[in-house]
Amino acid sequence: MDKFTLENYNNWLNSDYIDLQDRQDLESIKNNEKEIEDRFYTNLSFGTGGMRGVRGVGINRINKYTIRKATQGLSNYILEAAGEEAKSMGVAIAYDCRIGSEEYALNSALVLAGNGIKAYLFKSLRSTPELSFAVRELKCIAGIVVTASHNPQEYNGYKVYWNDGCQIIEPQASGVVNNVSNINSFKDIKLISKELAVQNGLLHYISEEMDTNFIEAVKTQIIHNEIPGKDDFKIVYSPLHGTGGRPVKRVFEETGFKSIYIVPEQEAPDGNFPTCSYANPEDPAVFKLSIELADKIGSEICMANDPDADRIGVAVKDENGTWIYPNGNQIGLLLMNYILENKKNLPKNGAVISTVVSTPMLDDVAKEKGIQIFRTLTGFKFIGEKIREFEEDKYDATFLMGFEESYGYLVGTHARDKDAVVSTLLIAEMAAYYNSIESSISKELKKLYEKFGYYREGIIAVTKKGKDGVEAISKIMSSLRTNINKSLIGQNVISKRDFNTGYNGLPKSDVVQFVLEDNTYITARPSGTEPKIKYYFCVVGTTEKEADEKLAKSMKAFEAFVD
C-alpha cells in the first residue's frame, strides 16, 4: 500500500470530524489492504457535471463528507463567480429515492447555508427534470440533484446545474472542479445546523406549487389531446421504485388517460430496488413484472422510468404478438417522426439536437423531413447548452427535440435536461394515436426502416474497477488512437474522428470514432459515471436480416480485436 493511501486512511480513522459509527467502520477494515486501497487511493472524481460513486466511508466513496466537500467547492465558486448577489439568489436542491439521498441533500443545504447562500430544498424526493425546471422558476444561481440515475443500488451521486437549468458546462465546470479540488481539509468546510439555517432564513422548503407549475409546463407539449379510443387504451407503467410515480401518474390523470396500470410491486419509492437491483430501463429484465401485468390485462405497451425519472424505456408487442424492446435510438427516431408528422405550425428552421454516438439514421430522416440535426458530445448538458445558444440566436434554428441514445429525451424547453415525465406522456400519446389509426409503434418503426434502410445499433460495455481498471481503460483508448489508422475489423477506415483534439469544433473529449467503408460506425468512449469503457456500433443493411447479421459480426470481430 502506498504512503498517500495509508495517510488518507489514517487521517479519516483518527479524525473527530468523522462520526464514531463511520470511524468504527474504518477500524473494521484495518487488516484489509485491498479495501483500504480501493476506498483511499484517490479522491472520488468530481467531473465536469458532478460525481457518482459507490456509497461508503472514504475519499473514493459517496458519503456525507465527500458531499460536504463538493458543496463547499461549489459555494466557493458561486461566490467567486457571482459575488454577494448570489447569496440571495440561492441554490435549488432535489434528491431521489436512493439510500442516503435525503441526508446528502440536507448536508448540501447546510453547507450552502454555512456560506451564507440561501438553499431551496424540496420536502421529499423529486425528479431531475423538475429540479432543472425549479432552478429557473426560482431564479437561482445554481442547482443540485442527489441521484445516481440508473446505476446499481450501491451507488449514489451529485449533479450540479447552473442558472439556466442546465448541468454545468464551461467555464462553470472547470471553475467548480478546481474549487472542489482545492478543499484539502475538513476545516475548510462551513456547516451549520438545520435549526440555525432556518432561523437565519437560509433554508427554505419548496412548496407543492412547483409541482403544479412543472406539470402544467409538461402538458403544453401535447400534440393530440382528443384521440379516439384513448379512454380504453391500456398502458402499463412502472417508476422502478423511483421518483417518476407521482408526477407521471398525475400527468396521465390530467391529460385524459384513464386506463393506466401501475406495476404495484414497483410503485413505492425504495432505494434498495427489491425487484430490480439495476433499475435501468435500457435493460429488458426490468420489464418482467410489467409484461406479466400487461399480459394479464391485455395491454400492448409497457413503459418504465429510471430512479430520477430522466430516462424512459419501452416494451411493445409486434404484429406477431411478441414483446420487443426498442432501443434508445429507435424510441428517439419514433418520437421525432411523430412530432414532425403531427405537430402543427412547425417552424421552418426546426432542429433536433442529438449526440455523436446516436444513430446516423437521424441524418437521413432529417434530410427527408427538411429539418436540421445538431450533434453534441455525449451528455445532455451539451444538448442543454445548444438549446440556450438557439435562444441566443447563435444559430438560425428553433428547438424541436433533444435525445441521447441512452434513453434520454426532451421535448419543450421547460427543462434543460432529459425529462422522462414529458417523454412518457408523449410516447403514450403516440402509441394511443397509432392505435386509433390501426397502426402501432412496431409498425411505424418498420415503415421507417423500409424507407431509410435497416439501421442497427449495439453497445458493448466493459467494466474495469479500481486503480488497475482506470489504467487499463486509458491504455485501450491510447492504443485505439495510435495504432488504428487504415483498417479495422478487416475494413478500410474512411474517417477517424479523435474528439480529444476537438473534432468538428466540439470541446475536447476522450472519445474516438471510426467510420468504415461499408458505413459502419464504431465509437469508443470511457463512461463518465461508472468504471466502464463503452463501444458503440451502428451498421446499415438493405434487409432486417442483413443488418442483424452485420451488427453481430462487427461486434464480435471488434471485441476479439480489443481482447
N, C-alpha and C positions, 0 to 999 in steps of 0.2 A: 504494500500500500504506500502511495507517495505521501510526501510531507504535507502538501496542500490539502489532500483529502483528510488526513488524520487531524490536522489543525482545525479544519471546519467542523469535524465531528466533535472534537473536544470542546470547542467554543460553544456549541449548542448544548452539549451534555452538561456543562458547568455553568450555564447562564441562568440567572434568576429571571430573565425576560421570558424564558421558555417555561410553560406551565409544568407543574410537578408531574402530571399524568404523561405529558409528552417526553419529559426527561426520563421517566421510568421506561417508556417505550424505547428510547435510545439506549438505556442501560441494558435492555434485554437483547440487544444485537451486538454487544461489545466484543463477542468472540466470533462474529460472523463477518469476516473481512469483505466478502463479496457484497453483502448487503450494505455495509458501511460505504464501500466504494460507489455502489450504484446511487446511493442517496446523497453522497457528498463530493463526488469527483468533479462536479461542475454545478454552476448555478442553473436552475431551470431557465431555459431560454425565454427571454422576453422579446418576441419578434416584432415585426412592423405593425401587427394588429393587436398583439396581446400575448398570452401564454396559455398553454394547455399541458396537463401532465397527470400522472398518477397521484392520487391523494396519499399523504403520508407525512412523516416528520423528517425534514432535511431540506437542504438548499436545492436539491434536484427533484422536489416534490411540490404539489399544490397543498398548501396549508394556510392557516390564518396569518402566519408570519411572512410568507412569500407574497400573500395578497396585500398585507400592510406595506411591504416594501414597494410593491408595484404601484400602490396608490400614493405613497409618498413621492415617488418619482413623477407620477402624473401630476400631483399637486404642485411640485416644484416647477414642472414645465408650464402648467397653466399660468402660474403667477409670473413666470419669466416671459412668456409669450404674450399674455393678455393683460397683465398688470392687475391692480387692485379692483378694477371694474369687474373682473371675472369672479370675484368672491361672491358678489350678489347675484350674478347670472346663474351660478350653481352647476351641479352635475346631476343628471338623472341616473338612477341605478335600478336595474331589474335583475331577477335571478330565476333559474328554472328549478326543476324538481330534484336535481341531483343531491346526493348526500353532501352536506356541508355548504350548499349554495346560500342558504339563508344566513348562516353565520358569516360567510365570506362577504356577502353583500353588506351586512351591518358593519363589519370591520372596515370595509371600504368607506362607508359613510362616516364613520367615526374618525378615520384618518383625515378625510377631507375637512370635517368639522374642526379637527385639531389644527388645521392650517387656515382656519377662518373662511373656508369655502362652503357655501350652502350645499347640502345634499338633499336631493329629492328621491325618496325611496318608495318603491311600490310596497304595499302592505302584504302582498303574497305573490306567489310566482306569476310571472307574465312572459309572453313570448318575446323573442328577439326582435321581430319586426315592430312590435308595439313600443319597445324601447327606442328604436330608431325614430319612430313617429313622435314619441314623447319629447325627445331632445329638441326638436324644432317647435313643437307646440308650447313648450315651457321656455323657449328661447335660451336654452342652457349653453354654456361654453363647451360642454363635453358630456359623454355618457359612458356608462359601464354596464356590461351584462355578464353575470356569472353563469357560465354554461360550458359544457364540453361537447355541445351539439350532439352528434351521432356516435361519439366514441364509446367504447365499452364502459361498463358501470363503475370500474375502479378509477375513472378519470374525472377531473373537473377542469374548469378553465376560466379565463378572464379576458374579455374583449373590450377595447376602448374605441369610442366614437368621438367625432369632433362636432362642432356646432351645426354642420349641415346634415347631421343624422347619418353620416357615412362612417364606416370604420376608418381609423386614421390612416392617411397616406402622407407623402412628403409635402411640406417639411415637418409636419407634426410627428410623423412616425419616428424619424431619427431623433427628433428632439425629446420625445418621451423615452425612447430606448436608452439614450445617453444619460438622461436623468435617473432612470431606474438603475443603470449600471453604476452610477456614482454614489448610490446608497451602500455604504460599506459597514455600517454599524447599526445595531438596534437603537442606539441613542439618537440616530438621525430621524427616527420615525416619531411623528407627533400624533398622539392618540388621546382622545378624551372620552369620558363616559357618555353613555346614551342620555342619561339624565341631564348632564351639563350641555350636551349638544342641543337637546330640545329646549332647555331653559334659555340658551343663548340665541335661539332662533336659527340654528344651523342645521337642524334635521327636520325635514318636512315629509309627511307621508302623502303620496299621490292619491287623489280621490278616484272613485269609480267613474267620474265624468270622463276621465281619459279613455277608459274602455269604450264608452259610447262614441266618443269622437273618432276613435280608431275604427270602430265597426262601421260608422257612417261613411268614412273615407273609403273603406274597402267596398262597400255597397255601390259606390259610384262607378265601379268598373263593370257592372252587369251589362251584358250586351242584349240578351233576350230574356226579358222578365216573364213574359207570357208564353209558355211552351205547352202545347197540347200534351196531356198525359203526365205533366210534371208532378202533380199531386201523388200519383201512384208509382212513379219511377223510384225503384228501391235502390238505395245506396248503403253499403256497409262502410263504416268509418272507424278508425282507431287512432287515438293520440299516442299509442305505445307508452302509456304511463306518464306522459309528459304534459306540457303546458297547453297543447292545442285544444284539448277537450272543451273547455269553456268557451273560448271565442269562436271556434268552428261551429259548435252546437248553436250558439246564439245567432251567428250569421246565416246559418241554414234556416232557422226558425223565422228570422226576419225577412227572408227572401222567398218564402213560399215553398220550401222543400219539406214535404210532410211525411215522407217515407224514409227517414234516415234511421239506420240501426247502428248504434254504437256498441262495439265489442265490450261486453260488461267486464270481462276479466282484465281489460287494459284501459279502462276509463279513468280510474282514480290515479292521481299522480303518485309515483313511487320510484325513488332513486335506486332501489335495488333491482328494478326491471325484472320482476319474478318470472314473467312469461317469455322474455326475450332479452337476455343479458347484453346483447349487441343490438340496441334499439335503432337500427339503421334501415330506413325504408328502401335503400338500394338492395337490401338482402331479401330475396323471395321468402326466406324462412320466417320472417316476421309476419307474413300473411296467413300463417297456418290457421289461427283461430278465426280470422276474418273470413277465410274461404269456407270454413266449416259453417259459420253463421250464414254466409251468402247462399250456400247450397241448401241450407235449411229453409230460408225464407224466399228463395227464388230471385236473388239479385245477381246481376251480371257484371258488377263493378265493385271493387274494394279500394279504399284509399287509406293511407297511413302517413302520419307526420313523425318527424324525429322529436326528441325531447324538448327542444326550444322552439319548435314549430316554425322553422325557416325552410325545411325541405319537405317534399311530398313524393311518395311512391304510389304506384297504381298497379292493380291486378285486374284484368278484364278477360271475359270469355271471347274466344274467337268464333268463327262461323261453325266450327265443329263441336263447340261446347267445351273446348279445352281452355283451362286457365293459362293465360300468358302474362308476362311481366315486362311491359315496355320499359326500355332503359331511359336514362335521363335525357339523352339526345332525342329519342323518339317522342317523349312527352313534350319536350320543348318545341319540336317541329309541329306536332299536332296542335298545340296551343297557339303557336304563332300563326299557323294556317287558318285556324278557326277565327282568330281575331281579324286577319286580313280579309277573309271572305264574308264576314258577318258584321263587323263593326261599321257603323255609319259615320260619314264625314271624316274618313281617314285623311290625314294631311298628305300633301303631295311629296313632302320631304321626310316621310316617316322612316324611322330607323329602328333596328333591333341590335342590341348590344350582346355579344357573347364572348367566348374566350378562345385562346389559341389551341386548346385541346378539345374543343367542341367540334362536332361533325362538319366536314366540308360540304355536306349536302345543303347546309344552310345557305351557302352562296348561290347554289343552283336555284333553290326555291325563291330566294330574294330577287335574283335577276328576273325570273319569270313574273314575279309579283310587282316589280318596279319599286322595291324599297332598298335602303342601304343597310349593309351589315358592318358594324364596327367590332373589332376584336381586341380584347384586352388580355393582360396576364391572368392566370388563374387566381381567383379570389374576388368575391363580389364587391369588395371595396373599390376595385378598379372600375367595375360597372357603375357603381355609385358616383365615382369621380367623373365618369363620362357623362352621366345624366346632368350633373352640375355644369359641366362645360357646354352641354346643349343649351341649358337655360341662360348661360352667359353669352350665347351667340358666338361661341368659338367655332361652331360648325353650322352649316345650313341643314339642320336635322332636328326632327321632333321625336322624342322618345315614345316608342310603342310598347316595348317589352325588353326585359333583360333575362338571360338564362345561362346557367352553367350546366355542363353535362352531369354534374354531381347532384342532380335532382333539386336544384335551387332556381326559383323563378320570381320575377317581379313584374306585375302589370300595374301601371299607375305610379305616381311619384309621391304618394303619401309616406313611403318609406324609402330609405336609401340602402336597404339590404334586402336579401331574398325574403319572400313573405309567403309562407305556406297557407296562411289564412285566406288571402285573396286567390292564391293558386288553387286551393282545394275548392273554393266556391266556383271558379271559372271552369275547372275540369268537370265538376258536377254538372254545371250548366251545359257544357259542351256535350257530355255523354247523354244528358236528357234531350238535348236538341237533336242530336243524330238519331236517337231512338225514335223521336217524333216523325222523322222523315224516312223511317225504315232503314237506317244505316246504323253504324256503331263505330266505336273508336278503332277496333281492329280492321274494319272495312275501310275506314278513311285512311289509316296508315298504309294499307295495301295499295290504295289509289295513288298515294304519294310515291311509293316505290315504283309502281308501274309507269309513272310519268317521268320520274327523275333518275331512275336507276336504283338498284338494290344496295344501299349502303349498310354496312355492318360495323359496329364498334365493339371494342373489348378492352378490358383493363387487367393487367397483372400487377398485384400489389405484393411486394416482398418486405416482410418485417425483419428489421435488424436492430435489436435492442442493445442498449448500453453503449459504453465508450467504444468498444470494438465495432459495433454496428454503425456508429457515426462515421468512423474511419473507413469502413467498407463501402458505404454509400458514396463517400467522397471519391474513393478510388474508382468506382464504377463510372461516375459522371466524368471524371478526368479522362478515363480510357475511351469513353464514347466520343468525347470532344477531340481527342488527339489522334486516335487510331482509325476512326471510321470516316473516310472521305469519298471513295469512289464506288464502293459496293457494300451492300448489307443484305443478309439472308439470300444471297445469290442473285440480287438485282442491282442494277445501276442506281446510284443516288443522284437524282437530278437537282435536289436542293437540300442543303444542310443549314439549318437555322439555329444558330447559337445565341440564345437570348441573354447569355451572360455578357454579351458585347452590346446589348441594347438594340436588338433586331427590330427593324421597321419602326424606329422611333419610340419603342416601348421602353420602360425602365428596365435596368439590368435585373436578370433573374436566373436562378440556377435551373435552366431548362434547355434541353437540346432536342430539336425536331428534325426528322429525316423524311423527305418526300421521295418515294421510289418511282421507277419508270412506269409501273402499272397503276399509278395514282394511289398507292398505299402510303398511309401516314403512320409513322412510329415516333412517339414522343416520350422522352424520359424526364421525370421530374421527382425530386425528393418531396415528400409530404411536408407541409409546413406545420402540421398539427400532431403527427404521430411518427414513431421511429420506422418509417417506411420509405421505400422508393417505389414510385408508380410508373408503369409503362402503359401508354395509351396507344391503341391501334384503331385504324379506320381503313376499310377496304371498300371497293365498289365492284359489283358484278352485274351481268345482264339478266341473271335469274336469281331467285332466292337461294337455290341450292348451290349455285356457283359462288355467291357471296359468302355463304356459311362455310363452305369448304375452304375458300381462300383465307378467311379470317382465322380459322382453326390452324391452317397450315402456317400462316405468318406468325401467329403467336407461339406455336410450338417451336418453329425454327429460331425465333428470336430468343426464346427462353433458353434453348440449348446453347445458342451462341453466347449469351451472357454468362451462363453457368461455366 
